[in-house]
Amino acid sequence: LKGFSSALDCLVAMKLCLLVVALLADAVSFVAASERSAVTPVQKVVQLLGGMLAKAKEEKHAEQVQYAAYKQFCDDTAVEKERSIEEANEQIEVLKAKMEKHGADAARLTTEIAKHEEDISVWTGDVKAATKVRRQEKADYEALHKDYSESTTALERAIAVLKKQAVDRKQTSFAQLSSLRRIAMIPKDAMRTIDAFLEQAPEAASAPAAYGYEFQSHGVIDVLEKLLDKFTAERSDMEKEEMNARHAFEMLAQDLNAQMEQATRDKEEKTDFKAKKLQAKADAAGDLTDTTAMRDADSKYLSDLKATCEQKASDFESRQQLRGEELEAIEKAMEILGGAAISGNADRHLPSLLQQPSATSLASLRSESSSLVQKRAVSYLQGRAASLGSRVLSSLAVRAADDSFGKVKKMIKDLIVHLMEEANEEAEHKGWCDTELATNEQTRKEKTEAVEMLRAEIDALEASIQKLAGDISDLTAAVAALDSTMGEATGIRQKEKAKNKETIKDAKEAQSAVAQALTLLSDFYSKAGEATALLQQQPEAPEIFDSPYKGLQSENGGVMGMLEVIQSDFARLESDTTAAEATAQKEYDEFMTDSSADKSAKTTDIDHKTSKKQDETQALDEKKNDLELTQTSLDAALAYFDKLKPSCVDAGVSYDDRVGRRKEEIESLQEALKILNGEDIP
């Protein structure tokens, strides 16, 4: 052990010595075989060490190939999981943002729905209150209208009785006039006039039948007629006020009902929209839970994978170091056995000790034996080459027939090593191809499904956007038509209102003028009649006229009648025009209310559809961007698949066939090597 400079060298040397001793001990059993193969025990040990060295190298290489595939799996899987975790984190942020947005929208819609409910409650209360007030107003109107109607009827009968008394020149009952005392609406001054007239009734009854008494009732008739005109005018004003109040109530109720209907529609739409938002939030929450669980599972798997891969890497380095030390020990042992101290002495002494024949006869026998063995190996290789159709074995058989025995054995060993290395490389390549093809197939499948789904979503969004655009266009046209119709109706109403106002003004002026004419004529002829009556009470004058002049009483009756007809016509014109104006205004207000409500509903619908169109347009742009990115990824996956085909798919011969053929070639070479080594084969 003097030649070793370190403890490691000492240890290796000790191992080699023990190994050599063991091999030398085993070599004794090969003495008989040595006679056939002409191999010394030391050479046999060297051959065994060579086999061990080749096997150790093969196993070391196989382990390297195996670890390379495993390391590739670790790297690819880690990259894929890290990508999945990153995508999951991005998706989680997106889902959280969606949940927050849907929650905010639902809260906003809740507030708006509560506001609509509050408005509906307030408007419902307003309608009830207005209805209650209107009922009271109507009851008061009907009671007052009844009083006015009864009063006017009583006044008309009293006036008719008094006028009849004046015409007949007779004393009649004052019962009709006395009944006026029960009318509470007659003013006090008028009631005093009536009372004074009624108090004169007994005197008039006891006086001689005179025609002067009829003139004492003219003052009462004037008072009653003025009261009748006053009550009639007040009743007419009250009827107009009632009509206006009823119209105002109907307009208010219609407006409040329209507002409640619109608010109810808005509340129902927002309630549905809120439900959709809450459902979307719940869906996003479910997706968030699933995505978070998947991300956590991927994170745990990635952590375990890294720990396992790191442990395997440490184990691989230890195993490779140990295998390297083993190879180094075997090589040093072979170097020691191949030295002159052992190999040379073995060549000189061991054969002579084990074999008694002479060196010359031994060499001759060895040469003949080697030639036979070589021929046998060549024949075997040719047969296997023909059976397998292997050009490698055929070429080797040709070279084995021409080369020396040692070169043939070395050539076979080198070819076996080459085929095994080739098998290992192909196995490694096959593992890489399987991994890449599986990953690529999964990617192509996922991206293809994503592209198809995105295209379907894009088609649906485009169809929805197109429909929304058509609806918005139709609604906008309808709103424009409503504006035009409302404008035309307003113009017509203004012209009609102006015309009715002018007509009413003219009718009032005409009535006033006719009333003035009637008053003038009535006053004149009344005075004329009174003047003539007073002359009858004066002292008798010289006869000058045959009869007193009373004016054109005959013509006066016709003129007064015509004026009264004209006055009634103008009054009827005023009343009809006023009623027509009120009806037209009511119809116009109803039309404008309905049109405004319709316009408001259409405008709200336009706003909702415009907002929805904007959202879907934004979603469409996002889907198109996603489609472009996904299509790019799919194209890249397809291109990579085309790149994998030549080496992983379109190899001409299947992998199993190549492995089987190569295995048979290796087995054939090993059998040929056995033949060359002098071993029997089955």
C-alpha positions in Angstrom: 0.0 0.0 0.0 3.0 2.3 -0.2 2.0 3.7 -3.6 -1.3 5.2 -2.4 -1.2 8.8 -1.2 -4.4 9.0 0.6 -6.9 7.1 2.7 -9.3 6.8 -0.3 -6.6 5.2 -2.4 -5.9 2.8 0.4 -9.6 1.9 0.7 -9.9 1.5 -3.1 -6.8 -0.7 -3.2 -8.1 -2.9 -0.4 -11.3 -3.3 -2.2 -9.5 -4.1 -5.4 -7.3 -6.7 -3.7 -10.3 -8.4 -2.2 -12.0 -8.3 -5.6 -9.0 -9.7 -7.4 -8.6 -12.5 -4.8 -12.3 -13.4 -5.2 -12.1 -13.3 -8.9 -8.9 -15.4 -8.9 -10.6 -17.9 -6.7 -13.5 -18.1 -9.1 -11.2 -18.3 -12.0 -10.1 -21.8 -10.9 -13.6 -23.0 -11.9 -12.9 -21.8 -15.5 -9.9 -24.0 -16.0 -11.8 -26.4 -18.2 -13.4 -23.6 -20.1 -10.0 -22.1 -20.5 -8.8 -25.1 -22.4 -11.5 -24.4 -25.0 -11.2 -20.6 -25.0 -7.5 -20.2 -24.4 -8.2 -17.6 -21.7 -6.1 -17.4 -18.6 -7.9 -16.9 -15.2 -6.6 -13.4 -15.0 -7.9 -12.6 -18.4 -11.2 -14.1 -17.3 -11.2 -11.8 -14.3 -10.5 -8.8 -16.5 -13.3 -9.8 -18.8 -15.7 -10.1 -15.8 -14.5 -6.6 -14.6 -15.1 -5.3 -18.1 -18.6 -6.7 -18.0 -19.1 -5.1 -14.6 -17.7 -1.8 -15.9 -20.0 -1.9 -18.9 -23.0 -2.7 -16.8 -22.2 0.0 -14.3 -21.8 2.5 -17.1 -25.0 1.3 -18.6 -26.9 1.6 -15.3 -25.4 5.0 -14.6 -26.4 6.2 -18.1 -29.9 4.7 -17.7 -30.2 6.4 -14.3 -29.1 9.7 -15.9 -31.7 9.2 -18.7 -34.3 8.4 -16.1 -33.5 11.4 -14.0 -33.4 13.7 -17.0 -36.9 12.6 -17.9 -38.0 13.1 -14.3 -36.3 16.5 -14.1 -38.0 17.5 -17.3 -41.3 16.4 -15.8 -40.5 18.5 -12.6 -39.6 21.6 -14.7 -42.6 21.3 -17.0 -45.1 20.6 -14.3 -43.7 23.4 -12.1 -44.0 25.8 -15.0 -47.5 24.7 -15.8 -48.6 24.9 -12.1 -47.0 28.3 -11.7 -48.9 29.5 -14.8 -52.1 28.0 -13.5 -51.6 29.7 -10.1 -50.9 33.0 -11.7 -54.0 32.7 -13.9 -56.0 31.7 -10.9 -54.8 34.8 -8.9 -55.7 37.0 -11.9 -59.1 35.3 -12.1 -59.6 35.7 -8.3 -59.0 39.5 -8.6 -61.4 39.7 -11.6 -64.1 37.7 -9.6 -63.6 39.9 -6.6 -64.0 43.0 -8.7 -67.1 41.6 -10.3 -68.6 40.7 -6.9 -67.9 44.2 -5.7 -69.4 45.8 -8.8 -72.5 43.5 -8.6 -72.9 44.2 -4.9 -72.6 48.0 -5.5 -75.2 47.8 -8.3 -77.5 45.7 -6.1 -77.2 48.3 -3.3 -77.8 51.1 -5.6 -80.9 49.4 -7.1 -82.1 48.6 -3.6 -82.0 52.4 -2.8 -83.7 53.3 -6.0 -86.4 50.6 -5.5 -87.0 52.0 -1.9 -87.3 55.5 -3.4 -89.9 54.2 -6.0 -91.8 52.4 -3.2 -91.8 55.6 -1.1 -93.0 57.7 -4.1 -95.7 55.2 -4.9 -96.8 55.3 -1.2 -96.8 59.1 -1.2 -98.7 59.3 -4.5 -101.2 56.7 -3.4 -101.8 58.8 -0.3 -102.2 61.9 -2.5 -104.8 60.1 -4.6 -106.7 59.0 -1.6 -106.6 62.5 0.0 -107.5 64.2 -3.3 -110.4 61.7 -3.8 -111.7 62.4 -0.3 -111.5 66.2 -0.8 -113.2 65.8 -4.2 -116.0 63.8 -2.7 -116.6 66.4 -0.1 -116.4 69.2 -2.7 -118.9 67.3 -4.9 -121.3 66.8 -1.9 -121.1 70.5 -1.0 -121.6 71.4 -4.7 -124.7 69.2 -5.0 -126.2 70.6 -1.8 -125.5 74.2 -2.8 -126.6 73.5 -6.4 -129.9 72.1 -5.1 -130.4 75.2 -3.0 -129.7 77.5 -6.0 -132.0 75.4 -8.2 -134.8 75.5 -5.6 -134.3 79.2 -5.1 -134.4 80.0 -8.8 -137.5 77.8 -9.2 -139.2 79.7 -6.4 -138.2 83.0 -7.8 -139.4 82.1 -11.2 -142.8 81.1 -9.9 -143.1 84.2 -7.8 -142.1 86.5 -10.7 -144.6 84.7 -12.9 -147.4 85.2 -10.4 -146.6 88.9 -9.9 -146.4 89.5 -13.7 -149.6 87.7 -14.2 -151.2 89.8 -11.5 -150.0 93.0 -13.2 -151.4 91.8 -16.6 -154.8 90.7 -15.3 -155.3 93.8 -13.1 -156.7 91.5 -10.4 -155.8 91.0 -6.8 -154.4 87.5 -6.3 -153.0 85.4 -3.5 -149.5 86.3 -2.2 -148.8 82.7 -1.2 -146.1 82.3 -3.8 -144.4 85.5 -2.7 -144.7 84.5 1.0 -142.9 81.2 0.2 -139.8 83.2 -0.6 -139.4 84.0 3.1 -138.3 80.4 3.6 -135.3 80.8 1.2 -132.3 81.5 3.3 -130.2 82.6 0.3 -132.2 85.8 -0.3 -130.2 88.8 0.9 -131.6 90.8 3.8 -132.3 94.0 1.9 -134.2 92.0 -0.7 -136.1 90.2 2.0 -137.0 93.5 3.6 -138.4 94.7 0.2 -140.5 91.5 0.0 -141.7 91.9 3.5 -142.7 95.5 3.0 -144.6 94.5 -0.1 -146.4 91.7 1.7 -147.4 94.0 4.5 -149.2 96.3 2.0 -151.2 93.3 0.8 -154.2 93.8 3.2 -154.6 97.4 2.3 -154.6 96.6 -1.3 -157.2 93.9 -0.7 -159.6 96.3 1.1 -159.2 99.2 -1.4 -161.6 99.5 -4.4 -160.6 97.6 -7.4 -158.2 99.9 -8.9 -155.6 99.4 -11.6 -153.0 101.4 -9.8 -152.2 98.6 -7.5 -150.4 96.6 -10.2 -147.7 99.2 -10.4 -146.8 98.8 -6.8 -145.4 95.3 -7.6 -142.9 96.5 -10.2 -140.3 97.2 -7.6 -140.7 93.7 -6.1 -140.5 92.1 -9.5 -137.3 94.0 -10.3 -135.8 92.9 -7.0 -136.9 89.3 -7.7 -135.6 89.4 -11.3 -132.3 90.7 -10.1 -132.1 88.0 -7.5 -133.0 85.4 -10.1 -130.3 86.8 -12.4 -127.9 86.8 -9.5 -128.7 83.2 -8.5 -128.6 82.0 -12.1 -125.2 83.6 -12.6 -123.9 82.3 -9.3 -125.2 78.8 -10.2 -123.6 79.1 -13.6 -120.3 80.2 -12.0 -120.6 77.4 -9.5 -121.2 74.8 -12.3 -118.1 76.2 -14.1 -116.1 75.9 -10.9 -117.4 72.4 -10.3 -116.5 71.4 -13.9 -113.0 73.0 -13.5 -112.6 71.3 -10.1 -113.6 68.0 -11.5 -111.3 68.4 -14.5 -108.4 69.4 -12.2 -109.1 66.4 -10.0 -109.2 64.1 -13.0 -106.0 65.6 -14.3 -104.3 65.2 -10.9 -105.5 61.7 -10.5 -104.5 60.8 -14.0 -101.0 62.3 -13.5 -100.5 60.6 -10.2 -101.7 57.3 -11.6 -99.4 57.6 -14.6 -96.5 58.4 -12.2 -97.4 55.4 -10.1 -97.6 53.1 -13.1 -94.3 54.4 -14.4 -92.7 54.0 -10.9 -94.2 50.5 -10.6 -92.7 49.5 -14.0 -89.3 51.0 -13.0 -89.5 49.2 -9.7 -90.3 45.9 -11.3 -87.5 46.3 -13.9 -85.0 47.3 -11.2 -86.2 44.4 -9.0 -85.5 42.0 -11.9 -82.2 43.7 -12.6 -81.3 43.5 -8.9 -82.1 39.8 -8.8 -79.8 39.3 -11.8 -77.1 41.3 -10.2 -77.4 39.3 -7.0 -77.4 36.0 -9.0 -74.3 37.2 -10.9 -72.7 38.1 -7.5 -73.6 34.6 -6.2 -72.2 33.0 -9.3 -69.0 35.0 -9.0 -68.8 34.0 -5.4 -69.1 30.3 -6.3 -66.5 30.7 -9.1 -64.3 32.5 -6.6 -64.6 29.6 -4.1 -63.8 27.0 -6.8 -60.9 29.0 -8.2 -59.5 29.7 -4.8 -59.7 26.0 -3.9 -58.1 25.0 -7.2 -55.3 27.6 -6.7 -54.7 26.3 -3.2 -54.6 22.7 -4.4 -52.2 23.7 -7.2 -50.0 25.6 -4.7 -49.9 22.6 -2.3 -49.1 20.3 -5.2 -46.4 22.6 -6.5 -44.9 22.9 -3.0 -44.9 19.1 -2.6 -43.5 18.7 -6.2 -40.6 21.0 -5.5 -39.8 19.3 -2.3 -39.9 15.9 -3.9 -37.9 17.0 -7.0 -35.3 18.6 -4.7 -35.0 15.4 -2.7 -34.8 13.3 -5.9 -32.1 15.7 -7.2 -30.1 15.3 -4.0 -30.5 11.5 -4.2 -29.5 11.5 -7.8 -26.3 13.4 -7.1 -25.4 11.0 -4.3 -26.1 8.0 -6.4 -24.2 9.4 -9.3 -21.2 10.1 -7.1 -21.4 6.6 -5.7 -21.6 5.1 -9.2 -18.6 7.2 -10.3 -16.6 6.0 -7.4 -17.6 2.4 -8.3 -16.5 2.9 -11.9 -13.3 4.4 -10.8 -12.6 1.4 -8.5 -13.4 -1.1 -11.3 -11.2 0.8 -13.7 -8.3 0.9 -11.2 -8.8 -2.8 -10.6 -8.6 -3.5 -14.3 -5.5 -1.3 -14.5 -3.8 -3.3 -11.7 -4.8 -6.6 -13.2 -3.6 -5.5 -16.5 -0.1 -4.6 -15.1 3.0 -6.5 -15.7 3.1 -7.7 -12.1 -0.1 -9.8 -12.5 -0.9 -10.0 -16.2 2.6 -10.9 -17.3 3.2 -13.5 -14.6 -0.2 -15.0 -15.3 0.5 -15.3 -19.0 3.9 -17.0 -18.2 3.0 -19.2 -15.3 -0.7 -19.9 -15.0 -1.2 -21.6 -18.3 1.8 -23.9 -17.7 0.5 -24.7 -14.3 -3.0 -25.5 -15.5 -2.2 -27.1 -18.8 0.4 -29.8 -19.4 0.6 -29.6 -23.3 3.4 -27.7 -24.9 3.1 -24.0 -25.8 3.3 -24.8 -29.5 0.5 -27.3 -29.5 -1.5 -24.9 -27.2 -1.2 -22.0 -29.6 -2.1 -24.2 -32.5 -5.1 -25.5 -30.8 -6.1 -22.0 -29.7 -5.8 -20.7 -33.2 -8.0 -23.5 -34.6 -10.5 -23.1 -31.9 -10.7 -19.3 -32.4 -11.3 -19.8 -36.1 -14.1 -22.2 -35.6 -15.7 -20.0 -33.0 -15.4 -17.0 -35.3 -17.0 -18.9 -38.1 -19.7 -20.0 -35.9 -20.4 -16.5 -34.7 -20.4 -15.2 -38.3 -22.8 -17.9 -39.3 -25.1 -17.0 -36.3 -24.9 -13.3 -37.2 -25.8 -13.9 -40.8 -28.7 -16.1 -39.8 -30.1 -13.5 -37.4 -29.5 -10.7 -39.9 -31.6 -12.6 -42.4 -34.2 -13.4 -39.9 -34.5 -9.8 -38.5 -33.7 -8.0 -41.8 -31.1 -6.1 -39.9 -28.4 -4.3 -41.9 -26.4 -3.8 -38.7 -26.0 -7.5 -38.1 -25.4 -8.2 -41.7 -22.6 -5.6 -41.9 -21.1 -6.9 -38.7 -21.2 -10.5 -40.0 -19.2 -9.4 -43.1 -16.7 -7.5 -41.0 -16.4 -10.4 -38.5 -15.5 -12.8 -41.3 -12.7 -10.6 -42.4 -11.3 -9.1 -39.2 -9.3 -10.8 -36.5 -11.0 -12.5 -33.5 -10.1 -9.7 -31.1 -11.4 -7.0 -33.3 -14.7 -8.9 -33.9 -15.3 -9.2 -30.1 -14.4 -5.5 -29.6 -16.6 -4.5 -32.5 -19.6 -6.5 -31.1 -19.1 -5.0 -27.6 -18.9 -1.5 -29.0 -22.0 -2.1 -31.1 -23.9 -3.4 -28.1 -22.9 -0.3 -26.1 -23.9 1.9 -29.1 -27.3 0.2 -29.5 -27.9 0.4 -25.7 -27.0 4.1 -25.7 -29.2 4.6 -28.7 -32.0 2.8 -26.9 -31.6 5.0 -23.9 -31.6 8.1 -26.0 -34.7 7.0 -27.8 -36.4 6.1 -24.6 -35.5 9.6 -23.2 -36.8 11.1 -26.4 -39.9 9.0 -26.3 -40.6 10.2 -22.7 -40.0 13.8 -23.8 -42.3 13.3 -26.8 -45.0 11.7 -24.7 -44.9 14.6 -22.3 -44.8 17.2 -25.0 -47.6 15.5 -27.1 -49.8 15.1 -24.0 -49.3 18.7 -22.9 -49.8 19.9 -26.5 -52.9 17.9 -27.0 -54.4 19.2 -23.7 -53.5 22.7 -24.7 -55.0 22.3 -28.2 -58.2 20.8 -26.7 -58.5 23.6 -24.1 -57.8 26.4 -26.6 -60.1 24.9 -29.3 -63.0 24.7 -26.8 -62.2 28.2 -25.6 -62.1 29.5 -29.2 -65.5 27.9 -30.0 -67.0 29.2 -26.8 -65.7 32.7 -27.4 -67.0 32.7 -30.9 -70.4 31.6 -29.7 -70.4 34.3 -27.1 -69.3 36.9 -29.7 -72.1 35.8 -32.1 -74.6 36.1 -29.3 -73.3 39.5 -28.2 -73.3 40.8 -31.8 -76.9 39.6 -32.3 -78.0 41.2 -29.0 -76.2 44.5 -29.9 -77.8 44.5 -33.3 -81.2 43.9 -31.8 -80.6 46.6 -29.2 -79.5 49.1 -31.9 -82.7 48.3 -33.8 -84.9 48.7 -30.7 -83.1 52.0 -29.8 -83.6 53.3 -33.4 -87.3 52.4 -33.3 -87.8 53.9 -29.8 -86.0 57.1 -30.9 -88.2 57.4 -34.0 -91.2 56.8 -31.8 -90.1 59.5 -29.4 -89.5 61.9 -32.3 -93.0 61.1 -33.6 -94.5 61.8 -30.2 -92.6 65.1 -30.0 -93.9 66.1 -33.4 -97.5 65.0 -32.6 -97.4 66.8 -29.3 -96.0 69.9 -31.0 -98.8 69.8 -33.6 -101.4 69.2 -30.9 -100.1 72.1 -28.9 -100.2 74.4 -31.9 -103.8 73.3 -32.7 -104.8 73.7 -29.1 -103.3 77.2 -28.9 -105.1 78.3 -32.0 -108.4 76.7 -30.8 -108.0 78.3 -27.4 -107.3 81.7 -28.9 -110.4 81.4 -31.1 -112.6 80.2 -28.2 -111.3 83.0 -26.0 -112.1 85.5 -28.7 -115.6 84.0 -29.2 -116.3 84.0 -25.5 -115.1 87.6 -25.3 -117.3 88.6 -28.3 -120.3 86.8 -26.8 -119.8 88.5 -23.4 -119.5 91.9 -25.1 -122.6 91.2 -27.2 -124.5 90.1 -24.1 -123.5 93.2 -22.3 -124.5 95.4 -25.3 -127.9 93.6 -25.6 -128.4 93.9 -21.9 -127.7 97.6 -22.1 -130.1 98.0 -25.0 -132.8 96.0 -23.1 -132.2 98.1 -20.0 -132.4 101.3 -21.9 -135.6 100.3 -23.7 -137.1 98.8 -20.6 -136.3 101.8 -18.5 -137.7 104.2 -21.1 -141.0 102.4 -21.6 -141.4 101.8 -17.9 -140.9 105.5 -17.3 -143.2 106.2 -20.2 -145.9 104.0 -18.7 -145.5 105.5 -15.2 -145.5 109.0 -16.6 -148.8 108.4 -18.3 -150.3 106.8 -15.1 -149.2 109.9 -13.0 -151.0 112.2 -15.5 -154.2 110.4 -14.8 -154.0 111.5 -11.2 -153.3 115.2 -12.0 -156.1 117.7 -12.3 -158.1 117.5 -15.5 -156.4 119.4 -18.3 -157.8 120.9 -21.4 -158.5 118.3 -24.0 -155.8 118.1 -26.4 -155.1 114.4 -27.2 -157.6 111.7 -27.6 -155.4 109.2 -25.6 -152.2 109.4 -23.6 -149.0 108.6 -25.5 -147.4 105.5 -24.1 -144.6 105.0 -26.6 -144.4 102.5 -29.3 -145.6 99.8 -27.0 -146.7 97.4 -29.8 -143.4 97.6 -31.6 -141.5 97.6 -28.3 -142.8 94.1 -27.4 -141.3 92.6 -30.6 -138.0 94.4 -30.3 -137.6 93.4 -26.7 -138.5 89.8 -27.5 -135.9 89.7 -30.3 -133.3 91.3 -28.1 -134.0 88.8 -25.4 -133.6 86.0 -27.9 -130.4 87.5 -29.2 -129.2 87.8 -25.6 -130.0 84.2 -24.9 -128.3 83.2 -28.1 -125.1 85.0 -27.1 -125.4 83.5 -23.6 -125.8 80.0 -25.1 -122.8 80.7 -27.4 -120.7 81.7 -24.4 -121.8 78.7 -22.5 -121.3 76.3 -25.4 -117.9 77.8 -26.3 -116.9 77.7 -22.6 -117.9 74.0 -22.4 -116.3 73.2 -25.7 -113.1 75.0 -24.5 -113.1 73.0 -21.3 -113.7 69.7 -23.2 -111.0 70.5 -25.7 -108.6 71.5 -22.9 -109.4 68.3 -21.0 -108.8 66.2 -24.1 -105.6 68.0 -24.8 -104.4 67.6 -21.2 -105.2 63.9 -21.3 -103.4 63.5 -24.6 -100.4 65.4 -23.4 -100.4 63.4 -20.1 -100.6 60.1 -22.0 -98.0 61.2 -24.5 -95.7 62.4 -21.8 -96.0 59.2 -19.9 -95.4 57.2 -23.1 -92.5 59.4 -24.0 -91.1 59.0 -20.5 -91.4 55.2 -20.7 -89.8 55.1 -24.1 -87.0 57.4 -23.0 -86.3 55.3 -19.9 -86.3 52.2 -22.2 -83.9 53.9 -24.5 -81.6 54.8 -21.6 -81.7 51.2 -20.3 -81.1 49.7 -23.8 -78.3 52.2 -24.5 -76.6 51.3 -21.2 -77.0 47.6 -21.9 -75.7 48.1 -25.4 -72.6 49.9 -24.1 -72.0 47.1 -21.6 -72.4 44.4 -24.2 -70.2 46.4 -26.7 -67.5 46.6 -24.0 -67.9 42.9 -23.3 -67.8 42.2 -27.1 -64.4 44.0 -27.3 -63.1 42.0 -24.4 -64.3 38.7 -25.9 -62.7 39.6 -29.2 -59.4 40.4 -27.5 -59.7 37.1 -25.6 -60.4 35.3 -28.9 -57.4 36.9 -30.5 -55.1 35.8 -27.7 -56.7 32.4 -27.4 -56.5 31.9 -31.2 -52.8 32.9 -31.1 -52.1 30.4 -28.4 -54.0 27.7 -30.4 -52.0 28.5 -33.5 -48.8 28.3 -31.5 -49.9 24.9 -30.1 -50.8 23.7 -33.6 -47.5 24.9 -35.0 -45.6 23.2 -32.2 -47.6 20.0 -32.9 -46.5 20.2 -36.5 -42.9 20.6 -35.3 -43.2 17.5 -33.0 -44.7 15.3 -35.8 -41.5 14.5 -37.7 -39.6 13.2 -34.6 -42.5 12.1 -32.4 -45.3 11.0 -34.6 -44.3 10.5 -38.3 -41.2 8.3 -37.7 -42.2 5.7 -40.2 -41.8 2.8 -37.8 -43.6 2.7 -34.5 -41.6 3.1 -31.3 -42.5 -0.4 -30.0 -41.3 -2.0 -33.3 -38.1 -0.1 -33.1 -37.5 -1.1 -29.5 -38.3 -4.7 -30.3 -36.0 -4.8 -33.3 -33.2 -3.1 -31.4 -33.7 -5.5 -28.5 -33.4 -8.5 -30.8 -30.3 -7.0 -32.4 -28.7 -6.6 -29.0 -29.7 -10.1 -27.9 -28.2 -11.4 -31.2 -25.0 -9.5 -30.6 -24.8 -10.8 -27.0 -25.4 -14.4 -28.3 -22.6 -13.9 -30.9 -20.4 -12.6 -28.2 -21.1 -15.7 -26.1 -20.2 -17.8 -29.1 -17.0 -15.9 -29.5 -16.4 -16.4 -25.7 -16.8 -20.1 -26.1 -20.2 -20.3 -24.3 -23.0 -22.6 -25.5 -26.2 -21.0 -26.6 -29.6 -22.7 -26.6 
